Amino acid sequence: MLKKIRDIITEKNMIVPGDRLILGLSGGRDSVCLFHVLRRLGPEMGFPFFAVHVNHGIRGEEALRDEEFADALCRQYGIPLRIVRASVPELASEWGLSLEEAGRHLRRRVFEEECAKRGAQKIALAHHKNDVAETVLFNIARGSGIGGLSSLRPVRGSYIRPLLGVTRDEIDRFLTENGYPFVEDSSNGDVSYSRNRIRNDILPMFTQFVNSRTVEHLAGLSETSAKIADYLMSETGRCISGYTGSSGKPFDAVNREPFCAEDSPDSEKQEPFRSLETAEPGSQSPAPGDVLISRMLFEKEAEILIELTVRETVGSVAGSLADIERRHVEAILGLYGKKEGKKICLPYNMEAVRIAQGILIRKIPENENPAGPHAGHPEELKNAEGWQKKADAPVPLKIPGVTVDRGIRFLALLEPDHGETIPQNMYTKWFDYDKIKGILEIRRRKKGDYIVINPSGNRKKFSDFLIDRKIPRAERDEIPLICVGSEVLWAPGIRSGESCRVDEETKCILKISAEPVKDAPGACPGIFQAWDGPGE
C-alpha cells in the first residue's frame, strides 16, 4: 500500500521535496493510517509533517480519550502536535450551521492557522476511496450537479488527500499487519446521520447485492466527472470573457473552481469580471460592481454553458455562490424570454433585469429597495406597478441555514438529541427530523391543509383550526406556515403539530426559529405581537 500511495503522491504532484505538511489527526483509523504513511514516506521523499488534533467538545470522556491517544502517538514518534479545544455546539449556534458543518469550518480554520505558523505548504486530509463513493451517493441523492460528483479531489489548493487511491479494506489491512492501534468514534455507528447510513448500510448493500466493485466504479465516476468539470470550467471562462462585462479585474478561469461542492474546505470567492471591450450602440452600461450578460450568450452557446455562465456571474456580483441555487439560475434563464424592464429578485439583495443588451445582474441600491425580505424569491417580479408575487409560491426551507420569506427570518439547525427537556417557546420549535417525510416548505395556507392535533395522529382542517383559534380573517392568508405537503407542521406564534414531536426515540433534532426582519413589510401583523410572551 505504501508504494501505491507513493506513486499517487508523485503522479498528482501532491508533495515536492522541501514541503512541510500539516496533518489533521483525529485518532481514528483513517488519520492514524495517514500518520504512519507520512511518517514512513517523509524521510525518503523529503518532507516533515506536524499534527493537529481538534477536540470538538461534543463526546465528553470519549473525546478526551481521543485527545490523549493522539498526544501519546505523537510523543512516541517525536511528531510535534497542537491540540485545540472548542465547543462546536456553541459555534454551530453562533454561525447558524449544523454540528457537522461547524466542525468542518473549525478544523479548516485551525489547520490553516497552523499551516501559517509552521510555514507549511500542504494540509493532508485522510479521505480515501470509500469516502469518495459515499460522497458521490450522498450528493446525487440531495440533487447536486457535476460538482457533487467530483468534490473530493486528490489536490485542491493547499489541501491534499494522499489516501484517495486506496480503499477502507486496504487501510484496515495496513493497520492490522503493522499492529498500529487507533481509537473508534462511537458516533460513526449512529445511522441517524445520513453519511453514516450510507457508509454502514447503503454502500455495503450496493457492494453485496449490485456489484462488488461499487466503490471502485463510483470513485472512477468521480474522477471522470472532475475532468468534465475542469473542461466546463475552461469553457465557462471563455464565455465569461466573451459575453459578460463590468468594471473590475479579469475573471481567472484557471484558479476558479465553481463546480466544487459547497462544503469544500478551500472554496474561494470569485474575482470581479473585466470590462466589455465593445458595447452596442445605445447600450445601458453596468454600474461599478454590476455585470451585463450579453444576449449573444443566450443565442450562440450551448445550454449548459449558458447556465454555468449565469451562475458564475451571479456569484461574482454576490461575492459568494453559497446561496445561489438552481431555481435562481432557471429564473434568470426564463427572464431572458420576457419583455425589457422585467426584473426578478435574487439573494444578497440583488436583482436581474431584462434590458435590450441582455441581462443585467446588479446589487439593488438602498434607496431603490422597498422590501429587503423579498430578496431570494425569483417567483416575485418588480415592474412599474411595484412588487408582484406569484400566488402561494412555496419557498424551500434551507436545512441547515437561513431562509427569509416576506418579512420573517427562519433559522434551521440540525443537532443530536442529548435527552434534555424541550423548552416551550412560541417562536422556536424542535422536531424529530427522522419523522419528517418530505420537503419542508414555507408558504401560505391552501385548500386541503391540515394539522395533527394530538399524539394519536388525529387531524383537523387547518381552516377550521384557525377559526377555532379566533385568528382574524384578514390575517389567515398571510400566516407563514412550515409545511410538508398538505400537513402544517408549524404556524409560528400559533401552534405546531404533533406528528413530528421530539420523544424518547428521537436521535436527530431539527430546530427552527422564526424572527421578524427589522423594518420589513409583508409579515402577518399579528404573529409577533406576543414575541416575549409565554409558550403554547
C-alpha positions in Angstrom: 0.0 0.0 0.0 2.9 2.4 0.7 4.1 2.0 -2.9 0.7 2.7 -4.2 0.4 5.9 -2.1 3.9 7.0 -3.0 3.1 6.6 -6.7 -0.2 8.7 -6.2 1.7 11.4 -4.4 4.3 11.6 -7.3 1.7 11.3 -10.1 -0.5 14.1 -8.7 2.5 16.2 -7.6 1.0 16.4 -4.1 4.3 16.9 -2.3 7.6 18.1 -3.5 10.9 17.8 -1.6 11.1 20.6 1.0 7.4 20.8 1.5 6.2 21.0 5.1 2.8 19.3 5.9 0.1 19.7 8.5 -1.9 16.5 9.3 -5.4 16.5 10.8 -5.1 13.7 13.4 -8.3 12.6 15.0 -7.0 9.3 16.3 -9.4 7.3 14.2 -8.3 4.6 11.7 -8.0 6.8 8.7 -6.0 9.6 10.2 -3.8 7.1 12.1 -3.1 5.3 8.8 -2.1 8.6 7.1 0.0 9.5 10.2 2.1 6.3 9.7 2.2 6.7 5.9 3.6 10.2 6.2 6.0 9.1 9.0 7.4 6.4 6.8 7.5 8.2 3.5 8.7 11.5 4.8 12.4 10.7 5.2 12.7 9.2 1.7 10.5 11.8 -0.1 12.0 14.8 1.8 9.1 16.3 3.8 8.5 16.8 7.5 5.0 17.0 9.0 3.2 18.4 12.0 -0.1 17.1 13.5 -3.2 19.0 14.7 -5.9 17.4 16.9 -9.2 19.3 17.3 -11.4 18.3 20.3 -14.9 19.4 19.3 -16.3 19.4 22.8 -19.1 17.0 21.9 -18.4 13.5 23.1 -17.2 14.1 26.6 -14.9 11.5 28.0 -14.6 9.8 24.7 -13.3 13.0 23.1 -10.7 13.3 25.9 -9.6 9.7 25.2 -9.1 10.6 21.6 -7.1 13.6 22.5 -4.9 11.6 24.9 -4.4 8.9 22.2 -3.3 11.5 19.6 -0.9 13.1 22.1 0.7 9.7 23.1 1.0 8.7 19.4 2.9 11.9 18.5 5.1 11.7 21.6 6.0 8.1 20.7 7.3 9.1 17.3 8.5 12.6 18.1 6.0 14.4 15.9 5.0 18.0 17.0 1.3 18.2 17.9 -1.0 21.1 18.5 -4.3 20.3 20.4 -7.2 22.7 20.1 -10.3 22.5 22.2 -13.6 24.2 21.2 -17.3 23.9 21.7 -18.7 23.0 18.3 -22.3 23.1 19.5 -21.9 26.7 20.6 -20.1 27.6 17.3 -22.9 25.9 15.3 -25.5 28.0 17.1 -23.4 31.2 16.6 -22.7 30.5 12.9 -26.1 29.1 12.0 -24.7 25.8 10.9 -25.2 22.1 11.6 -22.8 20.4 14.0 -21.0 18.7 11.1 -20.6 21.9 9.1 -19.5 23.9 12.1 -16.9 21.2 12.9 -15.6 21.3 9.4 -15.3 25.1 9.4 -13.5 25.0 12.8 -11.0 22.4 11.6 -10.3 24.3 8.4 -9.6 27.5 10.4 -7.3 25.6 12.8 -5.4 23.8 10.0 -4.8 27.0 8.1 -3.6 28.8 11.2 -1.2 26.0 12.0 -0.1 26.0 8.3 0.8 29.7 8.5 2.5 29.3 11.9 4.7 26.3 10.8 5.5 27.7 7.4 3.8 24.7 5.9 2.7 24.4 2.3 0.2 21.5 2.4 -2.6 20.3 4.6 -3.1 16.5 4.5 -6.5 15.0 4.9 -7.3 11.3 5.4 -10.1 10.8 2.9 -9.9 7.5 1.0 -11.7 5.8 -1.9 -14.7 4.8 0.1 -15.2 8.4 1.2 -15.4 9.3 -2.5 -18.0 6.7 -3.2 -20.1 7.8 -0.1 -19.9 11.4 -1.2 -21.0 10.7 -4.7 -24.1 8.8 -3.5 -24.8 11.5 -0.9 -24.6 14.3 -3.4 -26.6 12.5 -6.0 -29.4 12.0 -3.5 -29.5 15.6 -2.5 -29.7 16.9 -6.0 -26.1 18.0 -6.6 -24.8 18.7 -10.1 -21.5 17.5 -11.6 -19.6 19.3 -8.8 -21.0 16.9 -6.2 -19.6 14.0 -8.2 -16.1 15.4 -8.1 -16.0 17.2 -4.8 -13.2 15.1 -3.2 -10.1 15.7 -5.3 -6.5 14.5 -4.7 -5.2 18.1 -4.7 -7.2 21.3 -4.3 -5.2 24.3 -3.4 -3.1 23.6 -0.3 -5.3 20.6 0.6 -4.0 17.1 -0.4 -5.5 13.6 0.1 -2.8 11.0 -0.2 -5.1 8.1 0.6 -7.6 8.8 -2.1 -6.4 5.9 -4.2 -6.8 3.2 -1.5 -10.0 1.6 0.0 -11.1 1.2 3.6 -10.2 -2.5 3.4 -6.6 -1.7 2.4 -6.4 0.7 5.3 -7.6 -1.9 7.7 -5.1 -4.5 6.4 -2.2 -1.9 6.7 -3.1 -1.1 10.3 -3.6 -4.8 11.3 -0.5 -6.1 9.6 1.7 -3.4 11.2 0.0 -3.6 14.6 -0.9 0.1 14.6 -3.6 0.9 17.2 -6.3 3.6 16.8 -9.5 4.7 18.5 -13.1 4.3 17.4 -15.5 7.2 17.3 -18.8 5.8 18.7 -20.8 8.4 16.7 -19.7 6.7 13.5 -22.2 4.0 14.1 -25.1 6.4 14.6 -27.2 5.9 11.4 -29.4 8.9 12.2 -26.7 10.8 10.3 -27.1 10.4 6.6 -23.4 9.9 6.0 -23.2 7.1 8.5 -26.3 5.5 7.0 -24.7 5.5 3.6 -21.4 4.2 5.0 -22.8 1.4 7.2 -25.9 0.3 5.3 -26.4 1.6 1.8 -22.9 1.3 0.2 -22.4 -2.2 1.7 -25.8 -3.3 0.2 -24.7 -2.0 -3.2 -21.4 -3.9 -2.9 -23.1 -7.1 -1.8 -26.2 -7.1 -4.0 -25.4 -5.0 -7.0 -21.7 -5.0 -7.8 -18.7 -6.0 -5.7 -16.7 -3.2 -7.3 -19.2 -0.4 -6.5 -16.6 1.6 -4.6 -14.2 1.4 -7.5 -16.8 2.4 -10.0 -18.1 5.3 -8.0 -14.6 6.6 -7.5 -13.9 6.3 -11.2 -17.1 8.2 -11.9 -15.9 10.9 -9.6 -12.5 11.1 -11.4 -14.2 11.3 -14.8 -16.6 14.0 -13.5 -13.6 16.0 -12.3 -12.2 16.1 -15.8 -15.5 17.1 -17.3 -15.9 19.8 -14.7 -12.5 21.2 -15.5 -13.3 21.3 -19.2 -16.6 23.1 -18.5 -14.8 25.5 -16.2 -12.4 26.4 -19.1 -15.4 26.9 -21.5 -17.3 28.9 -18.9 -14.3 31.2 -18.5 -14.3 31.7 -22.3 -18.0 32.6 -22.2 -17.5 35.0 -19.3 -14.6 36.7 -21.1 -16.6 37.0 -24.3 -20.2 37.7 -23.2 -20.1 39.5 -19.8 -18.6 42.7 -18.7 -18.3 45.1 -15.8 -15.6 47.1 -14.0 -13.0 45.2 -12.1 -10.3 42.6 -12.6 -10.3 39.8 -15.3 -12.0 36.6 -14.5 -9.5 33.9 -13.6 -10.7 30.7 -15.3 -7.6 28.8 -14.1 -7.8 29.2 -10.4 -11.6 29.5 -10.0 -13.4 26.2 -9.4 -17.2 26.8 -9.4 -18.2 23.2 -9.6 -16.7 22.2 -6.2 -19.1 21.1 -3.5 -20.2 23.9 -1.1 -18.5 22.1 1.7 -15.1 22.1 0.1 -12.5 23.2 2.6 -10.9 25.7 0.2 -13.6 27.2 -2.0 -13.0 30.8 -2.7 -14.9 33.9 -3.7 -14.9 34.8 -7.3 -13.0 37.8 -8.7 -14.9 40.6 -10.5 -15.3 40.5 -14.3 -13.4 42.6 -16.7 -14.9 45.5 -18.6 -16.5 44.9 -22.0 -14.1 45.8 -24.8 -17.0 46.7 -27.1 -20.5 48.0 -26.4 -23.6 48.0 -28.5 -24.9 51.4 -29.6 -27.3 52.8 -27.1 -26.4 50.1 -24.6 -27.0 50.5 -20.9 -23.6 50.4 -19.2 -23.4 48.5 -15.9 -22.5 50.5 -12.8 -19.4 49.5 -10.9 -19.8 46.0 -9.5 -22.8 45.2 -11.8 -22.4 42.7 -14.6 -24.1 42.7 -18.0 -24.7 39.3 -19.7 -24.8 39.8 -23.4 -27.8 38.5 -25.3 -25.3 36.8 -27.6 -24.6 34.3 -24.9 -28.2 33.1 -25.0 -28.2 32.9 -28.8 -24.9 31.3 -29.6 -23.8 29.0 -26.8 -24.9 25.5 -25.5 -27.5 25.4 -22.8 -25.1 24.0 -20.2 -22.6 26.8 -20.8 -25.4 29.4 -20.6 -26.5 28.0 -17.2 -22.9 27.9 -15.8 -22.1 31.4 -17.0 -25.2 32.8 -15.5 -24.5 31.1 -12.2 -20.9 32.3 -12.0 -22.0 35.8 -13.0 -24.5 36.0 -10.1 -21.8 34.6 -7.8 -19.4 37.3 -9.0 -21.8 40.1 -8.1 -22.9 38.5 -4.8 -19.3 37.7 -3.7 -20.3 34.1 -3.0 -22.0 31.1 -4.5 -23.2 29.7 -1.2 -26.9 30.6 -1.6 -27.1 30.6 -5.4 -29.5 27.7 -6.2 -30.6 26.1 -9.4 -34.0 27.8 -9.1 -32.3 31.2 -9.3 -30.4 30.3 -12.5 -33.7 28.9 -14.0 -35.5 32.2 -13.1 -32.8 34.2 -14.9 -33.0 32.0 -18.0 -36.8 32.5 -18.0 -36.3 36.2 -17.7 -34.4 36.4 -21.0 -37.6 35.5 -22.8 -39.6 38.3 -21.2 -40.0 42.0 -22.2 -37.5 44.7 -21.4 -37.8 46.1 -17.9 -38.9 42.9 -16.2 -36.9 42.1 -13.1 -36.5 39.2 -10.6 -35.0 39.3 -7.1 -32.1 37.2 -6.1 -30.2 36.5 -2.8 -27.7 39.0 -1.4 -30.0 42.0 -2.2 -29.5 41.5 -5.9 -31.8 41.6 -9.0 -31.6 40.5 -12.6 -33.0 43.0 -15.1 -34.0 42.3 -18.7 -32.6 45.0 -20.9 -32.1 45.4 -24.7 -28.5 44.2 -24.5 -29.3 41.1 -22.4 -29.5 40.5 -18.7 -28.1 42.9 -16.1 -27.1 41.5 -12.7 -26.9 44.2 -10.1 -27.0 45.0 -6.4 -30.1 46.9 -5.5 -29.2 50.3 -4.2 -30.6 51.1 -0.7 -32.7 53.9 -2.0 -34.4 51.6 -4.5 -35.0 48.6 -2.3 -38.6 48.8 -0.9 -38.5 45.4 0.8 -35.3 43.6 1.8 -37.1 40.4 2.7 -38.2 39.9 -0.9 -34.6 39.0 -1.9 -34.1 35.4 -2.8 -37.6 34.9 -4.3 -37.4 34.5 -8.1 -41.1 34.0 -8.0 -41.5 37.7 -7.4 -41.3 40.3 -10.2 -40.9 44.1 -9.8 -42.2 46.3 -12.5 -43.7 49.8 -12.8 -46.6 48.8 -10.6 -44.4 47.5 -7.8 -43.9 44.1 -6.3 -46.0 41.3 -7.8 -45.9 37.9 -6.1 -47.0 34.7 -7.7 -49.8 33.4 -5.6 -48.9 30.9 -2.9 -45.4 30.3 -4.2 -43.7 28.0 -1.7 -40.1 28.6 -0.6 -38.0 25.5 0.4 -36.7 25.7 3.9 -32.9 25.6 3.9 -31.6 22.9 6.3 -29.3 23.8 7.9 -29.3 27.5 7.1 -31.3 30.7 7.0 -34.4 31.3 4.8 -36.1 34.7 4.6 -39.7 34.9 3.5 -41.6 38.1 3.3 -40.5 39.7 6.5 -39.6 36.7 8.5 -36.2 35.1 9.0 -36.2 31.3 9.6 -33.1 29.6 11.1 -33.0 25.8 10.8 -30.3 23.7 12.6 -29.7 20.0 13.0 -28.4 18.7 16.3 -28.3 15.4 18.1 -30.7 14.7 20.9 -29.0 14.7 24.3 -32.1 13.8 26.2 -32.6 17.4 27.5 -36.1 18.8 28.2 -37.5 20.6 25.2 -38.4 24.1 26.2 -41.7 25.8 25.4 -41.3 28.7 23.0 -43.7 30.3 20.6 -41.1 31.2 18.0 -38.6 28.3 18.3 -39.7 24.7 17.8 -37.9 21.4 17.9 -38.9 18.5 15.7 -37.8 14.9 15.3 -36.0 15.2 11.9 -36.4 11.5 11.1 -40.2 11.7 11.3 -40.4 14.3 8.6 -41.2 12.5 5.3 -40.9 15.1 2.6 -39.5 18.5 1.7 -40.1 21.3 4.2 -41.5 24.5 2.6 -42.5 27.9 3.8 -45.8 29.0 2.3 -49.3 30.4 2.9 -52.3 28.2 3.6 -54.1 26.4 0.8 -57.2 24.2 0.4 -56.7 20.8 1.9 -54.2 21.8 4.6 -54.5 20.0 7.9 -52.7 19.9 11.2 -52.2 16.9 13.5 -53.7 17.9 16.8 -52.7 15.1 19.2 -50.1 12.3 19.6 -52.7 9.8 18.4 -52.5 11.3 15.0 -55.9 12.9 14.8 -56.2 15.6 12.1 -58.1 18.9 11.8 -58.6 21.0 8.8 -56.3 24.0 9.2 -59.0 26.4 8.1 -61.2 25.1 11.0 -58.3 25.3 13.4 -57.8 29.0 12.5 -61.5 29.6 13.1 -61.3 27.9 16.5 -58.3 29.9 17.5 -60.2 33.1 16.5 -57.5 34.2 14.1 -58.8 37.3 12.3 -60.0 36.6 8.8 -57.7 39.3 7.3 -54.6 37.6 8.7 -55.3 33.9 7.8 -53.9 34.1 4.3 -50.8 35.9 5.4 -49.6 33.5 8.1 -46.2 31.9 7.1 -46.5 28.1 7.6 -43.8 25.4 7.8 -45.4 22.6 5.8 -44.7 19.1 4.4 -47.1 18.6 1.5 -50.6 19.4 2.9 -49.5 19.0 6.5 -48.9 22.1 8.6 -46.0 21.3 10.9 -45.9 24.8 12.5 -47.7 28.1 12.3 -45.2 30.4 14.2 -46.8 32.1 17.2 -49.9 30.0 17.0 -49.4 26.2 17.1 -47.1 23.4 16.0 -48.4 20.0 15.0 -48.0 16.7 16.9 -46.8 14.4 14.2 -43.1 15.1 14.5 -42.7 15.9 18.2 -39.5 15.0 19.9 -39.8 11.9 22.1 -37.6 9.3 23.8 -36.8 7.7 20.5 -35.6 10.8 18.8 -32.0 10.8 17.6 -31.7 13.9 15.4 -33.5 17.2 16.2 -34.5 19.9 13.7 -34.6 23.2 15.5 -36.4 26.0 13.6 -36.5 29.6 14.9 -38.6 32.5 13.4 -38.0 36.2 13.9 -39.1 39.3 12.2 -36.7 41.1 9.8 -36.3 44.6 11.1 -38.3 47.3 9.3 -39.5 44.8 6.7 -43.1 44.9 5.4 -45.0 41.9 4.4 -45.2 39.8 7.6 -48.5 38.8 9.1 -49.2 41.7 11.6 -50.5 39.6 14.4 -47.8 36.9 14.5 -45.1 38.7 16.6 -47.3 40.7 18.9 -46.5 38.5 21.8 -42.9 38.0 20.9 -41.8 37.8 24.5 -44.9 36.1 25.7 -45.4 32.6 27.1 -45.2 29.4 25.0 -48.1 27.4 23.6 
